[in-house]
Amino acid sequence: MSVRAMRRIVCVVALVAAAGIGTAEAQRGRGPQGPPEIAGKWTGTWSSFNPAQATAQPKELCKQLDADIVRNGDVWVATFEGDCGRPYKYKISMNGRLSGGVVLFTGTADLGAQDGGVYDWVGRATNGEFIGFYTSAHATGFFNLSRPK
C-alpha cells in the first residue's frame, strides 16, 4: 500500500472518529448550546443550616421563596420575596456568565442589620432550575427554584 493511500485511510478514520465524538457529546447534552433563558418568574424553597454541624437539622427548613428575574446585559436583577416570620422583599443584582449551557452567578448584597447584613452567594441556572448557596456572618444556606407550574 502506498504512503498516499495510507494517509487517506488515516484521515478518513480520524474524520469518522471526530464525527462520532461530536454526536456522542450532543447526545449527552454537551457541545454547543444556546444560553438558557433565566429571566422570568421562579418559585421554590430555601433553607438555612450550620455546615460545622452537618448532621443537625436546618434552622429554617423549606421556606417558600419566589423570584422575578430581569436581565440587563451581563447583570440579572432578581426580586426575591417570601416570609420568614415576616414578609420580605429584596432586589439583588447578580453577575452571571455562560458556561457549558448554564449561567453561573455570583453576588453580594447587604440586606440590612435586621436581616443578617451582608450576604455572599453563588448559583447556577438552566432553563428550568435555579440553585444557589449563600453565606453571611450569621447564616449559611441554599435555595432551589424552578419555573412555576
N, C-alpha and C positions, 0 to 999 in steps of 0.2 A: 504494500500500500504506500502511496506517495505521501510525502510530508504535507502537501497541499490538501489531500483528501482527509488526512488525519486532523488537520486544523479545522476543516469544515465540520467533521463529526464532533469535535470538542466544542465548537461554537454552538452547534445545534443542541447538544446535551446541556450546555450552560444556559441557553435560552429557555429550554423546556423546564429546567430546574428552577430558574428565576420566576417563570410564569406560575409554576406550582406553588412556590413560596408565597408569592403575591396573593394567589387565590386562597391559600390556607389562612393567611393573615386576615384577609377580608372576611372569611367565614367565621373567624374567631372574634370579629368586631374590631380588629386592628386595621391599620392602614389609614389612608386619607379619609377624614371625616370633617364635616362642616361643624361650625361652632354650635353648641347647644343653645336653645332659647331659654334664658334664665328669667327674663322679665315676666312679670305677671304675679298671680296670686299663688300662695303656698300655705299649707297648714300642716301641723304636726305637734310634736311634744318636745319638751326639754327636761333635763334632769341635772341636779347638782350633786356632787359627791366629793369625797376626800380621797385622792389617789394614794395617800400614805396608809389608808385603811381600806384596802381593796375588797375585803370581804364584808365590810359594813354596808348596810343599806343606804341608798342615796338619801340626802336630806329632803329634797323635793323630788317626787317621782312622777314623771309623765304629766307635767303641767301642760295645758293647752297653749299653743303658740301659733299665731297667724302672721303672715308676712306678705307685703306687697312690694315688688321689686321693679325698679325702672333703671334703664341703662343710659349713661351719659358718657360716651367714649369708652375708655378702659375702666371707668368707675361705675359701679352699680350702687344705687341708693335704696336701702331696704327700710321699710317702715314695719317694725315688729310690734305686735300687740298681743296682750294676754292678761292674765290675772294671777297674782301671787299674793294673796291676802288683800290686795287692792289692784284695781286696773292699772296697767302701764302701757305706754306707747313711746317707742324710741325710733328716731330716724338716724340710721347709721350708714356712712359711706364705706364701701368695700372696694378695695383694689383687686382686680381679677386678671388672670392671664389664661389663655387657652393652652392646654397641654393634653395631648393624646385623646381628644374628643370630649374633655371635661373642662370646666372652668375652675381654676384653683383660686381661692380667695384668701386675703389677709385683711385684718382690720384692727384698729384700736379706737375705742370710744370711751368717753367719760360720761357715765350715766348719772353722775352726781353722788354726793355723800350718802344720801338716803338709800340709794340703790347699789351701793358697793363700790363706787368710784370708777377707776379706770380698768377697763377690760381689754385684753388682747385675745384674738381668736384666729383660727384658720379653718377653712372649709373647702368643700368641693361640691360642684353641682353638675348634674346632667340634665337632660330634658325632663326627667321625672323624679329626681331625688336631689335634695339639698341637705347636706350634713355638715356639722361643724363641731369644733371643740373650743371651749373658752376657758380663760383663767383670769383671776384678779387677785388682789391682796387677800381677799376674804372668801373666794369661791372658785370652784373648778367644776366644769360640767360639759355637757354636749347637747346638741339638738339634732332632730331628724325631721325633715319636712318633705312633703310630697305635694303634688297638684291636688286640689280639692276635687272630689268626685261629684 
